[in-house]
Amino acid sequence: MVGLILNAFGNGLCITSNMGSGIWTAAAVNLNEWLGINVGVMLFIFGVLNATTNLILIKRLDVKRFVAEVLYITFFSYFVDVFTNLLTTLGVQQLPMLIRTILSFTGVACFCVAISLYQRANIVMHPNDDTTNILRFMYLKGNSTAAQIIDFVPPIIIVLIAFIATRSIYAVNVGTLFSILLNGVIIAEADKLIWPSLKHNFKAHGIEEQ
């Protein structure tokens, strides 16, 4: 629950600071500007697609895992909208650019810490973060940075397609670059520094580390 709230808050902070969001959130914002689909709804759709991708990656049907991830994304997308509206009401968008940049970086750090916590607990997590967890331990020998980079490819493609359609890019700024470059690094450091006794429980779902 802490991971879910912290993740949603970090994403809401990135959106309202308008200095760049995490790349998946940026993809949702750009599709919102292009197609008019609510950002929360778009994040939910991404989550369902991610949960389906995870079943393909683990090479077996895990209904419990799929249902848990869809439930997670349902609450996550709702809370992103709640925090975005709350922070907008508080006037975050009107703050000076330097302050908004710091808040954007803080938002990235918040959702990276959240990812670290619930990936290690491995009870239920955002399906996209489960994707990086699967890539990290099944395919990339524990390399969180490489897993994050691979995971960034689809949303980058989405942003580029939306740019071709609208001739504009939204929610992509220094915060996005910060996220792309440092997500994996911050998650790896959070694994060591934030609740270090909480160890990776990746085998809990019956998937052996490679």
NUFI-549082 format. One record per residue (C-alpha): residue number from 1; x, y, z. Coordinates in Angstrom, 1 decimal. Layout:
<rs>
NUM,X,Y,Z .
...
</rs>
This chain:
<rs>
1,0.0,0.0,0.0 .
2,2.9,2.4,0.8 .
3,4.4,1.6,-2.6 .
4,1.1,2.2,-4.4 .
5,0.5,5.6,-2.7 .
6,4.1,6.7,-3.1 .
7,4.1,5.7,-6.8 .
8,0.9,7.5,-7.5 .
9,2.0,10.6,-5.6 .
10,5.4,10.7,-7.5 .
11,3.7,10.5,-10.8 .
12,1.1,13.1,-9.8 .
13,4.0,15.4,-8.8 .
14,5.8,14.9,-12.1 .
15,2.6,15.6,-14.1 .
16,1.7,18.8,-12.2 .
17,5.3,20.2,-12.1 .
18,5.2,20.1,-15.9 .
19,8.9,19.6,-16.0 .
20,8.8,16.1,-17.3 .
21,7.2,12.8,-16.2 .
22,8.3,9.2,-16.1 .
23,8.3,8.0,-19.7 .
24,5.2,5.8,-19.4 .
25,3.2,8.6,-17.8 .
26,4.5,10.9,-20.5 .
27,3.2,8.5,-23.1 .
28,-0.2,8.6,-21.4 .
29,-0.2,12.4,-21.3 .
30,0.7,12.6,-25.0 .
31,-2.1,10.2,-26.0 .
32,-4.4,12.3,-23.9 .
33,-3.5,15.4,-25.8 .
34,-3.8,13.5,-29.1 .
35,-6.9,11.3,-28.6 .
36,-8.5,13.0,-25.6 .
37,-8.4,9.8,-23.4 .
38,-8.2,10.6,-19.7 .
39,-4.6,10.0,-18.4 .
40,-5.8,7.7,-15.6 .
41,-7.8,5.6,-18.2 .
42,-4.7,5.5,-20.4 .
43,-2.5,4.4,-17.6 .
44,-5.1,1.6,-16.8 .
45,-5.0,0.4,-20.4 .
46,-1.2,0.4,-20.4 .
47,-1.3,-1.6,-17.1 .
48,-3.6,-4.3,-18.6 .
49,-1.3,-4.6,-21.6 .
50,1.7,-4.9,-19.3 .
51,0.0,-7.6,-17.2 .
52,-0.7,-9.5,-20.4 .
53,2.9,-9.1,-21.6 .
54,4.1,-10.5,-18.2 .
55,2.2,-13.7,-18.8 .
56,4.0,-14.1,-22.1 .
57,7.4,-13.4,-20.5 .
58,7.0,-15.9,-17.7 .
59,5.7,-18.4,-20.3 .
60,2.7,-19.6,-18.3 .
61,-0.8,-18.6,-17.4 .
62,-0.8,-17.1,-13.9 .
63,-4.3,-15.9,-13.3 .
64,-3.7,-14.8,-9.7 .
65,-0.8,-12.6,-10.8 .
66,-2.8,-11.1,-13.7 .
67,-5.8,-10.3,-11.5 .
68,-3.6,-8.8,-8.8 .
69,-1.8,-6.5,-11.2 .
70,-5.1,-5.3,-12.8 .
71,-6.4,-4.5,-9.4 .
72,-3.2,-2.6,-8.6 .
73,-3.4,-0.6,-11.8 .
74,-7.1,0.2,-11.1 .
75,-6.2,1.8,-7.8 .
76,-3.0,3.3,-9.1 .
77,-4.6,5.1,-12.0 .
78,-7.3,6.5,-9.7 .
79,-4.8,7.8,-7.2 .
80,-2.7,9.4,-9.9 .
81,-5.8,11.4,-10.9 .
82,-6.5,12.3,-7.3 .
83,-2.9,13.5,-6.6 .
84,-2.7,15.4,-9.9 .
85,-6.0,17.3,-9.2 .
86,-4.9,17.9,-5.6 .
87,-1.5,19.3,-6.5 .
88,-3.0,21.4,-9.3 .
89,-5.4,22.9,-6.8 .
90,-2.4,23.6,-4.5 .
91,-0.8,25.7,-7.3 .
92,2.2,23.5,-8.1 .
93,1.9,24.5,-11.8 .
94,2.4,28.2,-10.9 .
95,5.6,27.7,-9.0 .
96,9.0,29.0,-10.4 .
97,10.6,26.7,-12.9 .
98,13.5,25.8,-10.6 .
99,11.2,24.7,-7.9 .
100,9.1,22.7,-10.4 .
101,12.2,21.0,-11.7 .
102,13.2,20.0,-8.2 .
103,9.7,18.7,-7.6 .
104,9.8,16.7,-10.8 .
105,13.1,15.1,-9.8 .
106,11.5,14.4,-6.4 .
107,8.6,12.8,-8.0 .
108,10.9,10.5,-10.0 .
109,12.7,9.5,-6.8 .
110,9.4,8.8,-5.0 .
111,8.2,6.4,-7.6 .
112,11.6,4.7,-7.9 .
113,11.6,4.1,-4.1 .
114,8.1,2.7,-4.4 .
115,9.2,0.4,-7.2 .
116,12.1,-0.8,-5.1 .
117,9.9,-1.6,-2.1 .
118,7.2,-3.5,-3.9 .
119,9.5,-5.3,-6.3 .
120,11.4,-6.7,-3.3 .
121,8.2,-7.6,-1.4 .
122,6.8,-9.2,-4.6 .
123,3.3,-9.5,-3.3 .
124,1.5,-7.3,-5.8 .
125,3.0,-4.5,-7.9 .
126,2.4,-2.3,-10.9 .
127,2.4,-4.6,-13.9 .
128,4.9,-2.5,-15.7 .
129,7.3,-2.8,-12.8 .
130,6.7,-6.6,-12.7 .
131,7.8,-6.5,-16.4 .
132,11.1,-5.0,-15.4 .
133,11.4,-7.4,-12.5 .
134,10.9,-10.3,-14.9 .
135,13.3,-9.0,-17.4 .
136,15.8,-8.2,-14.6 .
137,15.9,-11.7,-13.0 .
138,14.8,-14.1,-15.8 .
139,16.7,-12.5,-18.7 .
140,19.3,-9.9,-17.6 .
141,21.0,-11.6,-14.6 .
142,19.8,-9.1,-12.1 .
143,20.7,-5.9,-14.0 .
144,18.0,-3.4,-13.0 .
145,19.4,-0.6,-15.3 .
146,19.3,-2.7,-18.4 .
147,15.7,-3.9,-17.6 .
148,14.6,-0.3,-17.2 .
149,16.2,0.8,-20.5 .
150,14.4,-2.1,-22.4 .
151,11.1,-1.2,-20.7 .
152,11.4,2.4,-21.9 .
153,11.3,1.5,-25.6 .
154,7.5,1.1,-26.1 .
155,6.6,4.4,-24.4 .
156,9.2,6.3,-26.4 .
157,7.7,4.9,-29.6 .
158,4.2,6.0,-28.4 .
159,5.5,9.5,-27.7 .
160,7.1,9.7,-31.1 .
161,3.9,8.5,-32.8 .
162,1.8,11.1,-30.9 .
163,4.3,13.8,-31.8 .
164,4.0,12.9,-35.5 .
165,0.2,13.2,-35.1 .
166,0.1,16.4,-33.0 .
167,3.4,18.1,-33.9 .
168,3.8,18.6,-30.1 .
169,5.4,16.7,-27.2 .
170,3.9,17.0,-23.7 .
171,5.2,16.0,-20.3 .
172,8.7,15.4,-21.7 .
173,11.4,17.6,-20.2 .
174,14.4,17.5,-17.9 .
175,12.4,15.3,-15.5 .
176,11.9,12.7,-18.2 .
177,15.6,12.7,-19.0 .
178,16.4,12.3,-15.3 .
179,14.0,9.4,-15.2 .
180,15.3,7.6,-18.3 .
181,19.0,8.0,-17.1 .
182,18.6,7.3,-13.4 .
183,15.5,5.1,-12.8 .
184,17.5,1.9,-12.7 .
185,20.2,3.5,-10.6 .
186,17.8,5.0,-8.0 .
187,16.0,1.7,-7.7 .
188,19.2,-0.2,-7.2 .
189,20.4,2.2,-4.6 .
190,17.0,2.2,-2.8 .
191,17.3,-1.6,-2.7 .
192,20.4,-1.1,-0.6 .
193,19.5,2.0,1.5 .
194,15.7,1.9,2.0 .
195,14.6,-0.9,4.3 .
196,17.7,-3.0,3.4 .
197,16.4,-6.0,5.4 .
198,13.6,-6.4,2.8 .
199,15.2,-8.7,0.3 .
200,14.1,-9.6,-3.2 .
201,11.4,-12.3,-3.0 .
202,11.4,-13.0,-6.8 .
203,11.0,-16.8,-6.4 .
204,7.7,-16.4,-4.6 .
205,5.8,-16.7,-7.9 .
206,7.5,-19.8,-8.9 .
207,10.0,-18.2,-11.2 .
208,13.6,-19.2,-10.7 .
209,16.3,-16.6,-10.9 .
210,18.6,-17.1,-13.9 .
</rs>
